[in-house]
Amino acid sequence: MDPHSPEMTVGDIIDALSAFDRDTTARLAINPFFPMAHRLGGVEKSVDENGRPVVYIAESPEAEQFGPLPPAVAVALAWQGPVDAPPRRRRGATRPQNGH
């Protein structure tokens, strides 16, 4: 991906996907503030407001949502920071009070 361009190109997407097996399922990650996984539904070409070609990757017409995005994916996309479980504290043994 060109670090000077704010948008990915078809070439960027093809390059990124070429590292994966062709039979690997592809899903759509949306909404960085509430990361969810959705089913892909299609690819359409169009033109932008300046007449340049644009490709749209769409969600399925059924808007099928698989649920929350796996945390590791949200971290890899820099949508959230790594979250570690809080450290466990040792609890002291309980002792009867006043002989009870």
Steps between C-alpha positions, in 0.01 A plus 500: 500500500627845411561680832429834327155394376205492740327227300585142407515403135384178337871414469550552875211265573621236253853520646367460855269211408763317293660381826190291577364177358231568239249291699539706819175668605504880471290718729447871541619673818299814569461774762826561690306625806288184525689247282278246329549231233262487202454277195633636172236528232660624184733727310374780276679748280399862459657842454564768761396864483803572279424220255777270628426129536413377849430148627257442786515191721152449641337331794261217411142604417382305806730719714617188678702587804719234660541687825788682664829514314763279666707725732826400328361629168389831655850540650667414165284765329602750773133544592576423863804442715601162635298406803649276764307338778552681828768342717375252753556592860571239758234486761596428854355201678191582700520442871219483748455821694490476881499122497178474292 
